[in-house]
Amino acid sequence: MLKSVRDYIRTYNMIEPGDEIVAGISGGADSVCMLLNLLELKNEYDFTLKVVHINHKIREDAKEDALFVKDLCDRYALDYYLFEEDVEELSKKEGISTEEAGRKIRYERFRQVKENPNAKIAVAHNQNDVAETVLFNIFRGTGLEGLASVLPVNGDIIRPLLGVSRDEIETYLLEKDQEYKTDSTNSTTDYSRNKIRNVILPYAIENISPKTIEHIAGMSDRMIRVREYIRKETDKAYSEVACAINDGVMIDAVSFNLLDEMLKHEVILLALENLTPHRKDITASHVESILGIAEKSGEKRISLPYELEAVKQYDRILIRKRKTENAVHEQFEITGDCSIELPDNKVVEIKIFERPDDISIEQKTYTKWFDYDKIINCVKIRTRLQGDYLTVNSDMGRKSLKDYLIDSKIPREDRDNIFVVADGSHIMWVIGLRISEYYKVTDTTKKIIEISVKER
């Protein structure tokens, strides 16, 4: 077995001379086998080796496992770190499964022991674990990621035993006359993974193919290489169509819709991966929902896990933290020459003056002139209200403010934050955008009201 493990380590460049290796050792057959192989390779690679054992406080006999691992470390003069963690309590507190809680705690403690930030964490997953994980992912619904989810090297995590099966491991330990501990919960069918391990895979091995484990693990290994290729193409496409924004990711819908269908799926998954702690609750249906709104016109919105939402806004798709719509209507009265501070760090300055005989009309984006004598009501600067309208042409044709903002492709959640200058329900100016034809200065204008908006 040592040759198989050594070759696998070399294939994936798992260990280099001088490395610090933190090994997670439970006391079970897999981890004990890994520890013995690492010990045989220790001098060859000249790496330092530390052992971490986690007592999850789930089984009454868990303390015996801890003592067993400690005895192993004493025998080989290895640094031993014991952590006792209430996994079930963490599971309830964070609303996750006990399996997920255990995984979270294990890797937190492994990294806690690392002295060198480049240290590697060795875990004892093998071919059987790959087969179990692949089937588990298939049964609950998965894509390529679920078929290639157990990587030989994943960041600081290495898996030296992925090239061997559990039968090979147990045979190796038998030949070495090495004892190991058996987790009593592994033999039950209380958990989905245990049902796969103890019922489905044995049935497949006996009735379909004796090489079921090897074939599934081999397929997964090939899918890892496929995934690496697709990820490179996805990264390239992502950089062309997506960018980070304050609360999420923005995707250019026009460019996105030109992508191959496979890349569309992967770009969406990558966006979600960048915004979520893990992809456990992200399913194919969520991706399909986002793809479903990508080609639609106007504005569409769907809710996603982790308090996210996907919003189609005309020519862009936003995947971001979900927003609550709490429109607050602000209004300020204009009373002669004055200065008004708006809540968005802007100042509005108002001047009223007689129209000079020789004058050129201001055309600046944030400075506008209006015919003061056409104003009927007290002019207000405010956010929009139902019934607001503009005069949009010289024939005095009207358009509702809502329709104007939609035609101007102003996102729905931004519409309530836009300030307007209003004469009753008649909008004189959508600040930063257009003014009403009705209030434009003409040759017959006698008095002008100038409104300028500046940064505070």
Secondary structure, 3 states (H helix, E strand, C coil): CHHHHHHHHHHCCCCCCCCEEEEECCCCHHHHHHHHHHHHHHHHHCCEEEEEEEECCCCCCHHHHHHHHHHHHHHCCCEEEEEECCHHHHHHHHCCCHHHHHHHHHHHHHHHHCCCCCCEEECCCCHHHHHHHHHHHHHHCCCHHHHCCCCCEECCEECCCCCCCHHHHHHHHHHCCCCCCCCHHHHCCCCHHHHHHHHHHHHHHHHCCCCHHHHHHHHHHHHHHHHHHHHHHHHHHHHHHEEEECCEEEEEHHHHCCCCHHHHHHHHHHHHHHHCCCCCCCCHHHHHHHHHHHCCCCEEEEEECCCEEEEEECCEEEEEECCCCCCCCCEEECCCCEEEEECCCEEEEEEEEECCCCCCCCCCCCEEEEEHHHCCCCEEEEECCCCCEEECCCCCCEEEHHHHHHHCCCCHHHHCCCEEEEECCEEEEECCCCECHHHCCCCCCCEEEEEEEEEC
